[in-house]
Amino acid sequence: MNQSLPVHLNFAQKAKIGFEIHGKLPIKQLKRLSESLLSGEGDIEVDLKFERVGPVPYIHGHIKTDLQLKCQRCMQSMPYVVDVRFKLGLVQNEAQMEKLPDDAEPYLIETDNNHLPDMLEEELLLALPLVAMHEFDCSDFLQQQKSAQQNEVEVSEEKENPFSVLKDLL
């Protein structure tokens, strides 16, 4: 799978002939995605199958890559694995969009010469989390807050219950 992917393809024509392509694309070629990353190093692995079902051309895709995002709590590097599958219905207008089945997302094609990296970049951007954060309490502030809460719980357990006097009256 060391094949590099072409930049331009005629998506509708490839769907008509039942084309499949597998390859890699450098992350640094995806400008909008690179703005969201700490490092533009590495490649995305792509498997695409173009097919036509009735009058509708489709792209079935699978993208895998490892990205370095910035955790929004500690501002440190955070590895993020992307393994996303998608199904795009190629449409030329809004009327065709409405006729797509629910399991396909519309992808508007305006010309015969489609830019493959743009389509892949859009799918990767959709796969990113809204706010990138480690799954654990990564910042010093959160760790201090957690230990302070534990101390409060311990102190409250040690306090004498003010209603214990009423127990003696019964």
One Martini backbone bead per residue (centre of mass of N, CA, C, O) as a GRO file, in nm:
protein
  170
    1MET     BB    1   0.057   0.063   0.020
    2ASN     BB    2   0.264   0.285  -0.145
    3GLN     BB    3   0.061   0.433  -0.296
    4SER     BB    4  -0.005   0.718  -0.444
    5LEU     BB    5  -0.234   0.958  -0.472
    6PRO     BB    6  -0.429   1.125  -0.658
    7VAL     BB    7  -0.553   1.446  -0.702
    8HIS     BB    8  -0.718   1.379  -0.966
    9LEU     BB    9  -1.071   1.293  -1.028
   10ASN     BB   10  -1.336   1.116  -1.183
   11PHE     BB   11  -1.584   1.007  -0.997
   12ALA     BB   12  -1.812   0.923  -1.194
   13GLN     BB   13  -1.636   0.748  -1.381
   14LYS     BB   14  -1.528   0.552  -1.162
   15ALA     BB   15  -1.812   0.447  -1.084
   16LYS     BB   16  -1.889   0.331  -1.365
   17ILE     BB   17  -1.624   0.116  -1.353
   18GLY     BB   18  -1.538   0.020  -1.066
   19PHE     BB   19  -1.326   0.165  -0.877
   20GLU     BB   20  -1.006   0.105  -0.711
   21ILE     BB   21  -0.822   0.249  -0.422
   22HIS     BB   22  -0.485   0.247  -0.281
   23GLY     BB   23  -0.326   0.458  -0.024
   24LYS     BB   24  -0.124   0.751   0.023
   25LEU     BB   25  -0.121   1.060   0.227
   26PRO     BB   26   0.008   1.340   0.321
   27ILE     BB   27  -0.076   1.548   0.575
   28LYS     BB   28   0.066   1.819   0.469
   29GLN     BB   29  -0.150   1.843   0.220
   30LEU     BB   30  -0.360   1.919   0.458
   31LYS     BB   31  -0.418   2.229   0.555
   32ARG     BB   32  -0.668   2.235   0.746
   33LEU     BB   33  -0.576   2.001   0.924
   34SER     BB   34  -0.292   2.110   1.009
   35GLU     BB   35  -0.412   2.345   1.189
   36SER     BB   36  -0.517   2.114   1.413
   37LEU     BB   37  -0.214   2.038   1.449
   38LEU     BB   38   0.108   1.972   1.578
   39SER     BB   39   0.154   1.753   1.342
   40GLY     BB   40   0.232   1.680   0.982
   41GLU     BB   41   0.310   1.400   1.022
   42GLY     BB   42   0.258   1.162   0.796
   43ASP     BB   43  -0.009   0.937   0.702
   44ILE     BB   44  -0.276   0.839   0.503
   45GLU     BB   45  -0.497   0.571   0.480
   46VAL     BB   46  -0.653   0.454   0.170
   47ASP     BB   47  -0.988   0.334   0.083
   48LEU     BB   48  -1.145   0.307  -0.243
   49LYS     BB   49  -1.490   0.280  -0.373
   50PHE     BB   50  -1.630   0.284  -0.687
   51GLU     BB   51  -1.990   0.317  -0.757
   52ARG     BB   52  -2.293   0.201  -0.920
   53VAL     BB   53  -2.641   0.260  -0.823
   54GLY     BB   54  -2.784   0.299  -1.071
   55PRO     BB   55  -2.776   0.649  -1.097
   56VAL     BB   56  -2.581   0.632  -0.844
   57PRO     BB   57  -2.290   0.751  -0.725
   58TYR     BB   58  -2.024   0.601  -0.524
   59ILE     BB   59  -1.834   0.626  -0.210
   60HIS     BB   60  -1.620   0.402  -0.050
   61GLY     BB   61  -1.458   0.454   0.270
   62HIS     BB   62  -1.116   0.437   0.421
   63ILE     BB   63  -0.960   0.584   0.714
   64LYS     BB   64  -0.613   0.593   0.834
   65THR     BB   65  -0.471   0.745   1.138
   66ASP     BB   66  -0.222   0.946   1.311
   67LEU     BB   67  -0.268   1.207   1.543
   68GLN     BB   68  -0.167   1.542   1.667
   69LEU     BB   69  -0.310   1.688   1.928
   70LYS     BB   70  -0.442   1.949   2.136
   71CYS     BB   71  -0.489   1.975   2.450
   72GLN     BB   72  -0.730   2.184   2.622
   73ARG     BB   73  -0.602   2.154   2.916
   74CYS     BB   74  -0.261   2.114   2.881
   75MET     BB   75  -0.131   2.172   2.586
   76GLN     BB   76  -0.065   1.891   2.484
   77SER     BB   77   0.006   1.615   2.340
   78MET     BB   78  -0.235   1.407   2.143
   79PRO     BB   79  -0.327   1.111   2.058
   80TYR     BB   80  -0.512   1.025   1.743
   81VAL     BB   81  -0.727   0.787   1.620
   82VAL     BB   82  -0.814   0.714   1.283
   83ASP     BB   83  -1.123   0.516   1.191
   84VAL     BB   84  -1.295   0.568   0.894
   85ARG     BB   85  -1.619   0.536   0.754
   86PHE     BB   86  -1.772   0.588   0.422
   87LYS     BB   87  -2.067   0.726   0.235
   88LEU     BB   88  -2.095   0.862  -0.090
   89GLY     BB   89  -2.315   1.068  -0.270
   90LEU     BB   90  -2.321   1.175  -0.592
   91VAL     BB   91  -2.395   1.517  -0.659
   92GLN     BB   92  -2.544   1.819  -0.843
   93ASN     BB   93  -2.801   1.858  -0.649
   94GLU     BB   94  -3.064   1.890  -0.429
   95ALA     BB   95  -3.254   1.675  -0.550
   96GLN     BB   96  -3.046   1.440  -0.523
   97MET     BB   97  -3.007   1.454  -0.216
   98GLU     BB   98  -3.305   1.367  -0.136
   99LYS     BB   99  -3.266   1.066  -0.280
  100LEU     BB  100  -3.091   0.965  -0.076
  101PRO     BB  101  -2.994   0.754   0.132
  102ASP     BB  102  -2.931   0.741   0.475
  103ASP     BB  103  -2.632   0.594   0.438
  104ALA     BB  104  -2.572   0.866   0.272
  105GLU     BB  105  -2.363   1.117   0.185
  106PRO     BB  106  -2.335   1.411   0.041
  107TYR     BB  107  -2.155   1.494  -0.274
  108LEU     BB  108  -2.053   1.768  -0.442
  109ILE     BB  109  -2.040   1.789  -0.798
  110GLU     BB  110  -1.918   2.029  -1.053
  111THR     BB  111  -1.698   1.850  -1.189
  112ASP     BB  112  -1.477   1.621  -1.350
  113ASN     BB  113  -1.242   1.752  -1.162
  114ASN     BB  114  -1.154   1.605  -0.873
  115HIS     BB  115  -1.043   1.665  -0.537
  116LEU     BB  116  -0.928   1.428  -0.331
  117PRO     BB  117  -0.801   1.571  -0.076
  118ASP     BB  118  -1.057   1.732   0.000
  119MET     BB  119  -1.241   1.493   0.064
  120LEU     BB  120  -1.058   1.365   0.283
  121GLU     BB  121  -1.040   1.614   0.469
  122GLU     BB  122  -1.338   1.633   0.540
  123GLU     BB  123  -1.356   1.356   0.680
  124LEU     BB  124  -1.141   1.418   0.897
  125LEU     BB  125  -1.274   1.667   1.025
  126LEU     BB  126  -1.532   1.504   1.114
  127ALA     BB  127  -1.351   1.303   1.308
  128LEU     BB  128  -1.303   1.517   1.499
  129PRO     BB  129  -1.302   1.657   1.784
  130LEU     BB  130  -1.424   1.935   1.925
  131VAL     BB  131  -1.258   1.854   2.195
  132ALA     BB  132  -0.939   1.806   2.289
  133MET     BB  133  -0.886   1.530   2.527
  134HIS     BB  134  -0.789   1.368   2.765
  135GLU     BB  135  -0.903   1.090   2.962
  136PHE     BB  136  -0.738   1.230   3.173
  137ASP     BB  137  -0.604   1.415   3.436
  138CYS     BB  138  -0.363   1.635   3.303
  139SER     BB  139  -0.382   1.871   3.484
  140ASP     BB  140  -0.280   2.025   3.766
  141PHE     BB  141  -0.546   2.154   3.849
  142LEU     BB  142  -0.721   1.893   3.847
  143GLN     BB  143  -0.548   1.740   4.054
  144GLN     BB  144  -0.584   1.944   4.286
  145GLN     BB  145  -0.892   1.938   4.293
  146LYS     BB  146  -0.922   1.635   4.355
  147SER     BB  147  -0.759   1.638   4.624
  148ALA     BB  148  -0.941   1.849   4.766
  149GLN     BB  149  -1.201   1.677   4.757
  150GLN     BB  150  -1.091   1.441   4.922
  151ASN     BB  151  -1.031   1.608   5.178
  152GLU     BB  152  -1.324   1.699   5.229
  153VAL     BB  153  -1.440   1.417   5.271
  154GLU     BB  154  -1.263   1.340   5.512
  155VAL     BB  155  -1.353   1.575   5.697
  156SER     BB  156  -1.663   1.515   5.691
  157GLU     BB  157  -1.633   1.232   5.824
  158GLU     BB  158  -1.507   1.345   6.101
  159LYS     BB  159  -1.745   1.488   6.168
  160GLU     BB  160  -1.987   1.559   6.378
  161ASN     BB  161  -2.303   1.493   6.427
  162PRO     BB  162  -2.551   1.721   6.525
  163PHE     BB  163  -2.782   1.477   6.570
  164SER     BB  164  -2.668   1.284   6.792
  165VAL     BB  165  -2.821   1.398   7.040
  166LEU     BB  166  -3.106   1.288   6.958
  167LYS     BB  167  -3.041   0.990   6.998
  168ASP     BB  168  -3.027   1.009   7.316
  169LEU     BB  169  -3.336   1.098   7.359
  170LEU     BB  170  -3.463   0.812   7.259
   0.00000   0.00000   0.00000
